[in-house]
């Protein structure tokens, strides 16, 4: 009988202790890639382009902001996360870069459906979209624009000399946006 009472008291004490714990604030930063960009005023006059689903290397597709160390180990920023998976964020960010430079009119992008009046679709396959802790950010991507199911334009973009400080999150995000801006500029020249 004493054993049952002591077990009951122990269990009730544990539950009471759990209830009395104060919640800890979550200080994790949530980052949306390319969210500070605004469309150019001339966008509505350009040919509409739908930015389709992108492909990214598997280790990048998640909500961790990652980079490679010099010894090729994948590391992440513990203090920040993407607001959405990178494969979902990149179409929106690329659309923002295309419109901010007045390179394309992007009325919709993945994951939203392609409007019927938009005949051209941009597909992008990122081969590399990451930095190293040596301070070099690399973007390598194949892109293709299709119309009526046939490829009409295609290319491969390799970023050049994008630097970041190797540790700072703001520097890394600036490098990512610079890479996307260069990709958008290359695509825009072909439209």
C-alpha positions, 0 to 999 in steps of 0.5 A, spaced: 500 500 500 505 504 501 508 503 495 502 505 491 501 511 495 509 513 493 508 511 486 502 516 486 505 522 489 511 521 485 507 521 478 503 527 481 510 531 483 512 530 476 506 532 472 506 538 477 513 540 475 512 539 468 506 544 469 510 549 473 516 550 467 516 556 464 516 556 456 522 559 453 522 564 447 524 561 441 529 566 438 530 563 431 530 568 426 525 566 420 528 568 413 524 569 407 529 569 401 528 575 396 523 578 400 525 585 400 525 586 392 519 590 389 517 589 382 519 595 377 514 599 374 515 597 367 513 589 369 506 589 366 508 591 359 513 585 358 511 578 356 508 574 362 513 568 364 511 563 369 516 560 374 515 553 375 518 548 380 525 548 381 530 543 383 535 543 388 541 539 391 537 534 396 542 536 402 539 544 401 532 542 400 529 543 407 528 549 412 536 549 414 540 555 411 546 551 410 553 552 407 559 547 406 565 547 410 572 547 407 573 540 408 566 539 405 562 538 411 555 541 410 554 546 416 548 550 418 546 557 421 543 555 428 540 562 429 536 562 423 531 558 418 528 559 412 520 560 412 519 555 407 523 549 404 528 552 399 525 549 393 519 552 395 522 559 396 526 559 390 521 560 385 518 566 389 525 569 390 527 568 382 520 571 380 522 577 385 529 578 382 526 577 375 521 583 376 525 587 380 530 588 374 524 589 369 526 583 366 520 579 366 513 579 368 511 574 373 504 573 374 505 567 378 510 562 380 510 555 383 506 552 388 501 556 385 498 554 378 500 557 371 495 562 369 492 560 362 494 566 359 501 565 361 504 561 355 512 561 357 514 557 363 521 557 366 524 551 369 531 551 373 535 546 376 540 548 381 546 544 381 550 548 386 547 554 391 551 554 397 557 557 399 564 555 403 566 557 409 572 560 405 568 566 403 566 564 396 558 563 394 557 559 388 551 558 384 550 553 378 544 552 374 541 550 368 535 554 366 530 553 360 524 556 358 518 552 354 512 554 350 507 550 348 511 544 351 517 545 347 524 548 349 525 555 346 531 558 350 535 555 355 542 556 358 547 555 364 549 560 369 555 560 373 556 565 378 562 569 378 566 572 384 561 572 389 564 573 396 561 572 403 565 573 410 565 565 411 561 566 418 556 572 418 548 570 416 547 577 413 553 576 408 551 569 406 544 572 404 547 578 400 551 573 397 545 568 395 541 574 393 547 576 388 547 569 385 539 570 384 540 577 381 545 574 376 541 568 374 535 573 373 539 578 369 542 572 364 535 569 363 532 577 362 537 578 356 535 572 353 527 574 353 
